[in-house]
Amino acid sequence: MNARLVGMIAARIGSALLTMVLVSIVIFALSGLLSSDVAEAILGQSATPEAVAGLRAAMHLDQPGWQRYLGWATGILSGDPGKSLVNGLPIAEMIGPRLANSLRLAGITVLISVPLALTIGIVLAIKRGSLIDRAVSLTIIGIVSVPDFVIATLAVLLFAVTLHWLPALSMRREFESFGEMARTFALPVLSLSLLVVAQMIRMTRAAVISAMTTSYAEAALLKGASPTRIVLRHALPNAVGPIANAVALSLSVLLGGVIVVEIIFNYPGVAKLMVDGVATRDMPLVQTMAMIFCGTYLFLITTADIVAILCNPRLRSR
């Protein structure tokens, strides 16, 4: 790996870390706007000024904003984001089981969506301009145009309410068989996969078609190579970087979809925990969850950028 590659990767990582610091400042500042006085919100309007002042001192709310931010940021970095204002439990213990549930849901969605979307996107690039390409592309535009909460709601109405094939709620529990687990995860995974697959197919198809218009692909075509061979042997290896960006951007859409899906299906994941924290004005919990979501998004985008850099033959050869 040459010095230029190392420098570009270091710049991407440094940019991501700087962005994360700026995001943490914005999250800490905006979360305070949810309530004018957290201590008064906890004690109620009937609380005496002395009780409010005592609770503010106990929660370090009487300290300057920069000092409270440094204490909160240090706790986040050390893995101790503090305690919930609602029940007094450590936030790390509250997030742990919920994060495992969300990762399980996201993992199943990724295992199904990524291979399916990449395969369909490559096939559509090979069949560019054909009837199947036009039909699938039109369907994808329709799916992308529909909000994720509409897709989830229609899935519940069709498969749970009308057909009675699948459960409407997806409460996490111990499963006695694989079939029971599949029935429980079917609707949430279906709702998430539709949007992710549609986005990924569209961007993968565009990336492969763009690679097929390069000079080396056109040279292979003039030599009599078939479109399938051009895609698999020439275009696809050089489209790894754009495809990695397509996968990362599509999976970042999954972060927003998880929030909607977990609420609609009553799935006990971190997204639902964050929404519950906003409803109860649990500031430490909301701040921590927002950092997790923003950190995950930056990790996906930065990883895609690094993969694109490493897969660029012009950069590797210099």
Backbone hydrogen bonds in HBPLUS format (Angstrom, degrees):
<---DONOR---> <-ACCEPTOR-->    atom                        ^
c    i                          cat <-CA-CA->   ^        H-A-AA   ^      H-
h    n   atom  resd res      DA  || num        DHA   H-A  angle D-A-AA Bond
n    s   type  num  typ     dist DA aas  dist angle  dist       angle   num
A0006-VAL N   A0002-ASN O   3.16 MM   4  6.50 164.2  2.18 152.5 156.8     1
A0007-GLY N   A0003-ALA O   2.89 MM   4  6.06 157.2  1.94 146.1 152.6     2
A0008-MET N   A0004-ARG O   2.92 MM   4  6.17 156.5  1.98 148.9 154.7     3
A0009-ILE N   A0005-LEU O   2.95 MM   4  6.17 163.3  1.98 154.0 158.5     4
A0010-ALA N   A0006-VAL O   2.87 MM   4  6.01 161.6  1.90 149.0 154.8     5
A0011-ALA N   A0007-GLY O   2.89 MM   4  6.05 148.0  1.99 141.1 150.1     6
A0012-ARG N   A0008-MET O   3.01 MM   4  6.30 152.8  2.09 145.2 151.7     7
A0013-ILE N   A0009-ILE O   2.97 MM   4  6.27 162.9  2.00 153.8 158.1     8
A0014-GLY N   A0010-ALA O   2.83 MM   4  5.97 161.4  1.86 147.6 153.5     9
A0015-SER N   A0011-ALA O   2.87 MM   4  5.98 155.0  1.94 144.1 151.1    10
A0016-ALA N   A0012-ARG O   2.99 MM   4  6.21 152.1  2.07 143.6 151.0    11
A0017-LEU N   A0013-ILE O   2.94 MM   4  6.24 158.2  1.99 151.4 157.1    12
A0018-LEU N   A0014-GLY O   2.93 MM   4  6.13 161.1  1.97 149.9 155.1    13
A0019-THR N   A0015-SER O   2.90 MM   4  6.05 158.1  1.95 144.6 151.1    14
A0020-MET N   A0016-ALA O   2.91 MM   4  6.13 149.3  2.01 143.4 151.9    15
A0021-VAL N   A0017-LEU O   3.02 MM   4  6.35 149.2  2.12 145.4 153.0    16
A0022-LEU N   A0018-LEU O   3.03 MM   4  6.36 164.0  2.06 153.5 157.1    17
A0023-VAL N   A0019-THR O   2.82 MM   4  6.02 156.1  1.88 148.9 156.2    18
A0024-SER N   A0020-MET O   2.91 MM   4  6.08 153.6  1.98 142.8 149.7    19
A0025-ILE N   A0021-VAL O   3.11 MM   4  6.44 150.2  2.20 146.5 154.0    20
A0026-VAL N   A0022-LEU O   3.06 MM   4  6.37 160.6  2.10 149.3 154.2    21
A0027-ILE N   A0023-VAL O   2.83 MM   4  6.06 164.6  1.86 156.5 160.8    22
A0028-PHE N   A0024-SER O   2.97 MM   4  6.06 162.9  2.00 144.5 149.2    23
A0029-ALA N   A0025-ILE O   2.98 MM   4  6.15 154.1  2.04 145.6 152.9    24
A0030-LEU N   A0026-VAL O   2.86 MM   4  5.97 170.5  1.86 157.5 160.1    25
A0031-SER N   A0027-ILE O   2.96 MM   4  5.88 155.6  2.02 146.8 153.1    26
A0033-LEU N   A0030-LEU O   2.93 MM   3  5.35 152.9  2.01 110.6 119.2    27
A0034-LEU N   A0031-SER O   3.30 MM   3  5.66 161.3  2.33 107.7 113.0    28
A0041-ALA N   A0037-ASP O   2.99 MM   4  6.23 150.1  2.08 146.6 155.7    29
A0042-ILE N   A0038-VAL O   2.95 MM   4  6.21 145.5  2.07 147.6 156.3    30
A0043-LEU N   A0039-ALA O   3.05 MM   4  6.26 167.0  2.06 152.3 155.1    31
A0044-GLY N   A0040-GLU O   2.84 MM   4  5.61 141.3  1.99 139.9 149.4    32
A0047-ALA N   A0044-GLY O   3.31 MM   3  5.75 167.3  2.33 113.7 116.4    33
A0052-VAL N   A0048-THR O   3.06 MM   4  6.37 162.1  2.10 156.5 161.5    34
A0053-ALA N   A0049-PRO O   2.88 MM   4  6.03 160.1  1.91 147.3 153.0    35
A0054-GLY N   A0050-GLU O   2.88 MM   4  6.08 154.1  1.95 145.0 152.3    36
A0055-LEU N   A0051-ALA O   2.98 MM   4  6.19 158.6  2.03 148.4 153.5    37
A0056-ARG N   A0052-VAL O   2.91 MM   4  6.10 156.4  1.96 148.4 155.5    38
A0057-ALA N   A0053-ALA O   3.02 MM   4  6.23 153.5  2.09 144.3 150.8    39
A0058-ALA N   A0054-GLY O   2.97 MM   4  6.23 153.9  2.04 143.6 151.2    40
A0059-MET N   A0055-LEU O   2.90 MM   4  6.09 146.4  2.02 147.2 155.6    41
A0061-LEU N   A0056-ARG O   2.75 MM   5  4.89 146.1  1.87 156.5 155.6    42
A0060-HIS N   A0057-ALA O   3.16 MM   3  4.91 159.1  2.20  98.9 104.5    43
A0063-GLN N   A0060-HIS O   3.36 MM   3  5.64 164.5  2.39 105.4 109.1    44
A0068-ARG N   A0064-PRO O   3.08 MM   4  6.43 158.5  2.12 154.8 161.1    45
A0069-TYR N   A0065-GLY O   2.88 MM   4  6.12 153.5  1.95 150.8 158.8    46
A0070-LEU N   A0066-TRP O   3.03 MM   4  6.22 160.0  2.07 143.7 148.1    47
A0071-GLY N   A0067-GLN O   3.09 MM   4  6.32 158.1  2.14 145.6 151.4    48
A0072-TRP N   A0068-ARG O   2.94 MM   4  6.14 156.0  2.00 145.9 152.6    49
A0073-ALA N   A0069-TYR O   2.76 MM   4  5.95 168.0  1.78 158.8 162.2    50
A0074-THR N   A0070-LEU O   2.94 MM   4  5.98 155.8  2.00 142.9 149.5    51
A0075-GLY N   A0071-GLY O   3.11 MM   4  6.29 152.8  2.19 138.5 145.6    52
A0076-ILE N   A0072-TRP O   2.96 MM   4  6.29 152.7  2.04 149.5 157.2    53
A0077-LEU N   A0073-ALA O   3.02 MM   4  6.26 162.8  2.05 150.7 154.4    54
A0078-SER N   A0074-THR O   3.01 MM   4  6.16 145.1  2.13 143.1 152.7    55
A0080-ASP N   A0075-GLY O   2.72 MM   5  4.75 144.5  1.85 157.3 153.6    56
A0079-GLY N   A0076-ILE O   3.21 MM   3  5.22 157.1  2.27 101.0 107.8    57
A0091-ILE N   A0082-GLY O   2.94 MM   9  5.98 175.1  1.95 150.6 152.2    58
A0084-SER N   A0089-LEU O   2.85 MM   5  5.48 165.7  1.87 153.8 155.9    59
A0088-GLY N   A0084-SER O   3.08 MM   4  4.80 132.4  2.31 116.9 127.5    60
A0093-GLU N   A0090-PRO O   3.16 MM   3  5.46 125.0  2.48 102.1 114.6    61
A0094-MET N   A0090-PRO O   3.20 MM   4  6.56 146.3  2.32 144.6 154.4    62
A0094-MET N   A0091-ILE O   3.08 MM   3  4.97 119.9  2.45  93.4 108.9    63
A0095-ILE N   A0091-ILE O   2.89 MM   4  6.12 153.8  1.96 155.4 162.2    64
A0096-GLY N   A0092-ALA O   3.09 MM   4  6.09 154.8  2.16 143.5 149.5    65
A0099-LEU N   A0095-ILE O   2.66 MM   4  5.68 158.3  1.71 169.5 176.1    66
A0100-ALA N   A0096-GLY O   3.12 MM   4  6.39 153.5  2.20 149.2 156.1    67
A0101-ASN N   A0097-PRO O   3.13 MM   4  6.45 153.2  2.21 145.0 151.5    68
A0102-SER N   A0098-ARG O   3.00 MM   4  6.30 160.7  2.04 150.9 155.8    69
A0103-LEU N   A0099-LEU O   2.85 MM   4  6.02 159.5  1.89 150.0 155.9    70
A0104-ARG N   A0100-ALA O   2.99 MM   4  6.12 146.9  2.10 139.4 148.4    71
A0105-LEU N   A0101-ASN O   3.03 MM   4  6.34 159.4  2.08 148.5 153.4    72
A0106-ALA N   A0102-SER O   2.81 MM   4  6.02 167.6  1.83 154.4 158.2    73
A0107-GLY N   A0103-LEU O   2.74 MM   4  5.69 152.5  1.81 140.4 148.8    74
A0108-ILE N   A0104-ARG O   3.09 MM   4  6.24 163.2  2.12 147.7 150.9    75
A0109-THR N   A0105-LEU O   3.14 MM   4  6.32 159.0  2.19 144.1 150.2    76
A0110-VAL N   A0106-ALA O   2.86 MM   4  6.09 157.2  1.92 150.7 156.6    77
A0111-LEU N   A0107-GLY O   2.95 MM   4  6.13 165.5  1.97 152.5 156.1    78
A0112-ILE N   A0108-ILE O   3.18 MM   4  6.35 143.4  2.32 142.0 150.7    79
A0113-SER N   A0109-THR O   2.77 MM   4  5.80 164.7  1.80 152.5 157.9    80
A0114-VAL N   A0110-VAL O   3.03 MM   4  5.60 160.6  2.06 141.9 147.5    81
A0117-ALA N   A0113-SER O   2.78 MM   4  5.79 167.4  1.79 159.8 163.7    82
A0118-LEU N   A0114-VAL O   2.97 MM   4  6.02 170.7  1.98 157.4 160.3    83
A0119-THR N   A0115-PRO O   3.03 MM   4  6.04 161.1  2.06 144.3 149.9    84
A0120-ILE N   A0116-LEU O   3.03 MM   4  6.21 169.9  2.04 151.7 154.6    85
A0121-GLY N   A0117-ALA O   2.83 MM   4  5.91 162.3  1.86 151.3 157.1    86
A0122-ILE N   A0118-LEU O   2.99 MM   4  6.10 158.6  2.03 147.6 152.4    87
A0123-VAL N   A0119-THR O   2.99 MM   4  6.18 162.4  2.02 150.6 156.0    88
A0124-LEU N   A0120-ILE O   2.88 MM   4  6.07 159.7  1.92 152.0 157.4    89
A0125-ALA N   A0121-GLY O   3.06 MM   4  6.24 145.1  2.18 137.3 146.7    90
A0126-ILE N   A0122-ILE O   3.01 MM   4  6.34 151.8  2.09 147.9 155.2    91
A0127-LYS N   A0123-VAL O   2.87 MM   4  6.13 153.8  1.94 148.5 156.5    92
A0130-SER N   A0127-LYS O   2.95 MM   3  5.58 160.3  1.99 147.3 147.9    93
A0134-ARG N   A0130-SER O   3.08 MM   4  6.37 159.2  2.12 148.2 153.2    94
A0135-ALA N   A0131-LEU O   2.92 MM   4  6.11 160.7  1.96 150.8 156.4    95
A0136-VAL N   A0132-ILE O   2.96 MM   4  5.99 170.2  1.97 148.0 151.1    96
A0137-SER N   A0133-ASP O   2.95 MM   4  5.94 159.3  1.99 143.9 150.7    97
A0138-LEU N   A0134-ARG O   2.98 MM   4  6.05 155.7  2.04 143.7 149.8    98
A0139-THR N   A0135-ALA O   3.02 MM   4  6.25 154.2  2.09 144.4 151.7    99
A0140-ILE N   A0136-VAL O   2.85 MM   4  6.09 155.5  1.91 151.7 158.6   100
A0141-ILE N   A0137-SER O   3.03 MM   4  6.29 157.8  2.08 146.3 151.5   101
A0142-GLY N   A0138-LEU O   3.12 MM   4  6.40 154.2  2.19 143.3 150.0   102
A0143-ILE N   A0139-THR O   2.96 MM   4  6.30 154.9  2.02 150.5 157.1   103
A0144-VAL N   A0140-ILE O   2.88 MM   4  6.09 169.4  1.89 159.2 161.7   104
A0145-SER N   A0141-ILE O   3.07 MM   4  6.12 142.6  2.21 139.8 149.2   105
A0146-VAL N   A0143-ILE O   3.16 MM   3  5.40 150.5  2.25 104.8 113.4   106
A0150-VAL N   A0147-PRO O   3.12 MM   3  5.41 130.8  2.37 102.8 115.4   107
A0151-ILE N   A0147-PRO O   3.22 MM   4  6.63 155.6  2.29 149.6 156.2   108
A0152-ALA N   A0148-ASP O   3.02 MM   4  6.27 164.1  2.04 150.9 154.6   109
A0153-THR N   A0149-PHE O   2.98 MM   4  6.03 156.9  2.03 137.4 144.2   110
A0154-LEU N   A0150-VAL O   2.88 MM   4  6.02 164.8  1.90 152.0 156.1   111
A0155-ALA N   A0151-ILE O   2.97 MM   4  6.13 151.1  2.05 144.9 153.1   112
A0156-VAL N   A0152-ALA O   3.07 MM   4  6.36 152.3  2.15 145.5 152.2   113
A0157-LEU N   A0153-THR O   2.96 MM   4  6.26 165.9  1.98 153.3 157.0   114
A0158-LEU N   A0154-LEU O   2.93 MM   4  6.02 156.4  1.98 148.2 154.1   115
A0159-PHE N   A0155-ALA O   2.97 MM   4  5.84 156.2  2.02 147.7 152.0   116
A0160-ALA N   A0156-VAL O   2.97 MM   4  5.05 143.5  2.11 127.7 138.0   117
A0161-VAL N   A0156-VAL O   2.99 MM   5  6.36 155.9  2.04 157.1 162.9   118
A0162-THR N   A0157-LEU O   2.93 MM   5  6.02 144.1  2.06 141.7 151.9   119
A0163-LEU N   A0158-LEU O   2.95 MM   5  6.12 157.9  2.00 153.0 160.1   120
A0165-TRP N   A0159-PHE O   2.79 MM   6  5.47 143.1  1.93 158.1 170.2   121
A0166-LEU N   A0159-PHE O   3.19 MM   7  5.80 162.8  2.22 131.3 134.6   122
A0170-SER N   A0265-PHE O   2.87 MM  95  5.52 171.3  1.87 158.3 155.3   123
A0181-MET N   A0177-SER O   3.21 MM   4  6.54 157.1  2.27 144.5 150.4   124
A0182-ALA N   A0178-PHE O   2.85 MM   4  6.10 158.2  1.90 151.5 157.9   125
A0183-ARG N   A0179-GLY O   2.97 MM   4  6.19 155.9  2.03 145.2 151.1   126
A0184-THR N   A0180-GLU O   3.07 MM   4  6.27 151.5  2.15 143.2 150.7   127
A0185-PHE N   A0181-MET O   2.99 MM   4  6.23 158.4  2.04 153.6 158.7   128
A0186-ALA N   A0182-ALA O   2.94 MM   4  5.68 122.8  2.28 140.4 153.5   129
A0189-VAL N   A0185-PHE O   3.00 MM   4  5.90 164.7  2.02 157.1 162.1   130
A0190-LEU N   A0186-ALA O   2.84 MM   4  5.90 156.1  1.89 150.1 157.8   131
A0191-SER N   A0187-LEU O   2.95 MM   4  6.08 164.6  1.98 154.0 157.4   132
A0192-LEU N   A0188-PRO O   3.04 MM   4  6.24 160.5  2.08 148.4 153.5   133
A0193-SER N   A0189-VAL O   2.77 MM   4  5.78 160.5  1.81 150.1 156.6   134
A0194-LEU N   A0190-LEU O   3.12 MM   4  6.14 157.8  2.17 148.8 152.3   135
A0196-VAL N   A0192-LEU O   3.17 MM   4  6.35 170.6  2.18 155.0 158.0   136
A0197-VAL N   A0193-SER O   2.75 MM   4  5.62 167.5  1.77 152.4 156.9   137
A0198-ALA N   A0194-LEU O   3.11 MM   4  6.08 158.5  2.16 138.2 144.5   138
A0199-GLN N   A0195-LEU O   3.11 MM   4  6.30 165.2  2.14 148.8 152.3   139
A0200-MET N   A0196-VAL O   2.94 MM   4  6.09 164.0  1.96 152.2 157.2   140
A0201-ILE N   A0197-VAL O   2.84 MM   4  5.90 162.4  1.87 154.1 158.4   141
A0202-ARG N   A0198-ALA O   3.24 MM   4  6.33 167.0  2.26 145.0 148.5   142
A0203-MET N   A0199-GLN O   3.17 MM   4  6.42 164.4  2.19 150.5 154.1   143
A0204-THR N   A0200-MET O   2.85 MM   4  5.88 157.7  1.89 149.6 156.4   144
A0205-ARG N   A0201-ILE O   2.92 MM   4  5.97 166.9  1.94 152.3 156.0   145
A0206-ALA N   A0202-ARG O   3.18 MM   4  6.35 158.4  2.22 140.0 145.9   146
A0207-ALA N   A0203-MET O   2.96 MM   4  6.13 153.8  2.03 143.4 150.4   147
A0208-VAL N   A0204-THR O   2.97 MM   4  6.19 164.4  1.99 157.1 160.1   148
A0209-ILE N   A0205-ARG O   2.98 MM   4  6.10 164.6  2.00 151.2 156.0   149
A0210-SER N   A0206-ALA O   2.97 MM   4  6.06 153.1  2.04 142.5 149.9   150
A0211-ALA N   A0207-ALA O   3.08 MM   4  6.33 150.7  2.16 141.2 148.8   151
A0212-MET N   A0208-VAL O   2.95 MM   4  6.24 137.8  2.13 143.1 155.2   152
A0213-THR N   A0210-SER O   3.27 MM   3  5.43 152.2  2.36 100.9 108.9   153
A0214-THR N   A0211-ALA O   3.40 MM   3  5.63 167.0  2.42 107.9 110.4   154
A0218-GLU N   A0214-THR O   3.04 MM   4  6.31 158.3  2.08 151.2 157.8   155
A0219-ALA N   A0215-SER O   2.88 MM   4  6.07 147.6  1.99 144.3 153.5   156
A0220-ALA N   A0216-TYR O   3.06 MM   4  6.27 151.2  2.15 138.6 145.5   157
A0221-LEU N   A0217-ALA O   3.00 MM   4  6.29 148.4  2.10 142.8 151.7   158
A0222-LEU N   A0218-GLU O   2.99 MM   4  6.27 151.6  2.07 144.3 151.4   159
A0223-LYS N   A0219-ALA O   3.11 MM   4  6.37 133.9  2.34 137.9 149.9   160
A0223-LYS N   A0220-ALA O   3.22 MM   3  5.08 130.5  2.48  90.6 103.7   161
A0225-ALA N   A0220-ALA O   3.09 MM   5  5.63 161.1  2.13 156.2 151.8   162
A0224-GLY N   A0221-LEU O   3.04 MM   3  5.25 159.1  2.08 106.3 112.0   163
A0230-ILE N   A0226-SER O   2.94 MM   4  6.22 159.4  1.98 157.6 164.1   164
A0231-VAL N   A0227-PRO O   3.02 MM   4  6.21 157.9  2.07 146.3 151.4   165
A0232-LEU N   A0228-THR O   2.96 MM   4  6.13 176.1  1.96 156.0 157.1   166
A0233-ARG N   A0229-ARG O   2.82 MM   4  5.54 160.7  1.86 145.8 151.9   167
A0234-HIS N   A0230-ILE O   3.00 MM   4  5.14 143.3  2.14 122.9 132.9   168
A0235-ALA N   A0230-ILE O   2.77 MM   5  6.11 166.5  1.79 157.5 162.1   169
A0236-LEU N   A0231-VAL O   2.62 MM   5  5.41 160.2  1.66 155.2 158.9   170
A0238-ASN N   A0235-ALA O   3.14 MM   3  5.46 126.1  2.45 105.9 119.5   171
A0239-ALA N   A0236-LEU O   2.99 MM   3  4.96 154.3  2.06 104.4 112.7   172
A0243-ILE N   A0239-ALA O   2.93 MM   4  6.02 156.0  1.98 150.5 158.3   173
A0244-ALA N   A0240-VAL O   2.80 MM   4  5.97 151.4  1.88 147.9 155.7   174
A0245-ASN N   A0241-GLY O   3.06 MM   4  6.42 153.6  2.13 150.6 157.8   175
A0246-ALA N   A0242-PRO O   2.88 MM   4  6.15 147.8  1.98 141.4 151.0   176
A0247-VAL N   A0243-ILE O   2.84 MM   4  6.16 156.1  1.90 152.5 158.0   177
A0248-ALA N   A0244-ALA O   2.95 MM   4  6.16 163.5  1.98 147.9 152.4   178
A0249-LEU N   A0245-ASN O   2.90 MM   4  6.02 167.9  1.92 151.7 155.0   179
A0250-SER N   A0246-ALA O   2.96 MM   4  6.02 153.8  2.03 142.4 150.2   180
A0251-LEU N   A0247-VAL O   2.87 MM   4  6.06 156.1  1.92 149.5 156.1   181
A0252-SER N   A0248-ALA O   2.89 MM   4  6.12 138.6  2.07 141.4 153.3   182
A0253-VAL N   A0249-LEU O   3.24 MM   4  6.56 137.1  2.43 136.0 145.8   183
A0253-VAL N   A0250-SER O   3.13 MM   3  5.19 129.6  2.40  94.6 107.5   184
A0254-LEU N   A0251-LEU O   2.95 MM   3  4.86 126.5  2.25  90.6 105.6   185
A0255-LEU N   A0252-SER O   3.16 MM   3  5.37 139.5  2.33  99.7 109.6   186
A0257-GLY N   A0253-VAL O   3.07 MM   4  6.38 159.1  2.12 150.3 156.9   187
A0258-VAL N   A0254-LEU O   2.86 MM   4  5.95 146.2  1.98 147.4 154.7   188
A0261-VAL N   A0257-GLY O   2.91 MM   4  6.07 173.2  1.92 160.1 162.3   189
A0262-GLU N   A0258-VAL O   2.88 MM   4  5.84 164.8  1.90 148.5 152.9   190
A0263-ILE N   A0259-ILE O   3.27 MM   4  6.38 148.6  2.37 139.8 147.6   191
A0264-ILE N   A0260-VAL O   2.98 MM   4  6.20 170.2  1.99 157.8 160.4   192
A0265-PHE N   A0261-VAL O   2.91 MM   4  5.92 167.2  1.93 154.1 157.8   193
A0267-TYR N   A0262-GLU O   2.87 MM   5  4.57 141.1  2.02 126.9 137.3   194
A0266-ASN N   A0263-ILE O   3.35 MM   3  5.02 157.4  2.40  95.3 101.6   195
A0269-GLY N   A0267-TYR O   2.83 MM   2  5.83 128.8  2.10 115.4  99.4   196
A0273-LEU N   A0269-GLY O   3.13 MM   4  6.37 150.3  2.22 141.9 150.9   197
A0274-MET N   A0270-VAL O   2.91 MM   4  6.15 146.5  2.02 144.0 152.1   198
A0275-VAL N   A0271-ALA O   3.05 MM   4  6.40 159.4  2.09 149.3 154.2   199
A0276-ASP N   A0272-LYS O   2.94 MM   4  6.14 158.2  1.98 147.7 153.7   200
A0277-GLY N   A0273-LEU O   2.95 MM   4  6.15 145.6  2.07 138.6 148.3   201
A0278-VAL N   A0274-MET O   2.95 MM   4  6.32 148.7  2.05 149.5 157.4   202
A0279-ALA N   A0275-VAL O   3.03 MM   4  6.31 156.3  2.09 147.3 153.7   203
A0280-THR N   A0276-ASP O   3.06 MM   4  6.31 147.0  2.17 144.9 152.9   204
A0282-ASP N   A0277-GLY O   2.86 MM   5  4.91 161.7  1.90 147.4 150.3   205
A0281-ARG N   A0278-VAL O   3.26 MM   3  4.91 156.2  2.32  95.9 102.8   206
A0286-VAL N   A0282-ASP O   3.00 MM   4  6.22 162.7  2.03 157.8 163.4   207
A0287-GLN N   A0283-MET O   2.89 MM   4  6.01 169.0  1.90 163.5 165.9   208
A0288-THR N   A0284-PRO O   3.07 MM   4  6.16 161.1  2.11 143.0 148.0   209
A0289-MET N   A0285-LEU O   2.98 MM   4  6.17 165.7  2.00 152.6 156.6   210
A0290-ALA N   A0286-VAL O   2.93 MM   4  6.06 159.0  1.97 150.2 156.2   211
A0291-MET N   A0287-GLN O   3.05 MM   4  6.27 152.2  2.13 144.7 151.9   212
A0292-ILE N   A0288-THR O   3.03 MM   4  6.34 149.7  2.12 145.9 154.3   213
A0293-PHE N   A0289-MET O   3.03 MM   4  6.34 163.8  2.06 154.5 157.4   214
A0294-CYS N   A0290-ALA O   2.97 MM   4  6.12 167.3  1.99 150.4 154.4   215
A0295-GLY N   A0291-MET O   2.80 MM   4  5.78 157.2  1.85 143.6 151.0   216
A0296-THR N   A0292-ILE O   2.95 MM   4  6.07 153.7  2.02 145.3 152.0   217
A0297-TYR N   A0293-PHE O   3.07 MM   4  6.30 159.4  2.12 147.0 152.2   218
A0298-LEU N   A0294-CYS O   2.97 MM   4  6.23 165.9  1.99 153.0 156.4   219
A0299-PHE N   A0295-GLY O   2.92 MM   4  6.04 150.0  2.02 142.5 151.2   220
A0300-LEU N   A0296-THR O   3.04 MM   4  6.28 158.6  2.08 149.8 154.3   221
A0301-ILE N   A0297-TYR O   3.07 MM   4  6.35 168.6  2.09 155.3 157.8   222
A0302-THR N   A0298-LEU O   2.88 MM   4  5.89 163.4  1.90 148.1 153.5   223
A0303-THR N   A0299-PHE O   2.92 MM   4  5.94 159.6  1.97 145.2 151.3   224
A0304-ALA N   A0300-LEU O   3.03 MM   4  6.23 159.1  2.08 146.4 152.0   225
A0305-ASP N   A0301-ILE O   3.01 MM   4  6.29 153.6  2.09 145.7 152.8   226
A0306-ILE N   A0302-THR O   2.96 MM   4  6.24 157.9  2.01 151.4 156.9   227
A0307-VAL N   A0303-THR O   2.92 MM   4  6.17 161.2  1.96 152.9 158.1   228
A0308-ALA N   A0304-ALA O   2.96 MM   4  6.14 157.5  2.01 146.3 152.5   229
A0309-ILE N   A0305-ASP O   2.99 MM   4  6.25 149.0  2.09 143.9 152.3   230
A0310-LEU N   A0306-ILE O   2.93 MM   4  6.19 164.7  1.96 153.9 157.5   231
A0311-CYS N   A0307-VAL O   2.93 MM   4  6.04 142.4  2.07 145.9 155.9   232
A0312-ASN N   A0309-ILE O   3.30 MM   3  5.39 162.5  2.33 104.2 109.3   233
A0315-LEU N   A0312-ASN O   3.14 MM   3  5.55 132.0  2.38 107.5 118.9   234
A0316-ARG N   A0312-ASN O   3.15 MM   4  6.47 155.7  2.21 151.5 158.9   235
A0317-SER N   A0313-PRO O   3.08 MM   4  6.11 144.5  2.21 142.7 150.0   236
A0318-ARG N   A0315-LEU O   3.40 MM   3  5.47 154.5  2.47  99.7 106.8   237
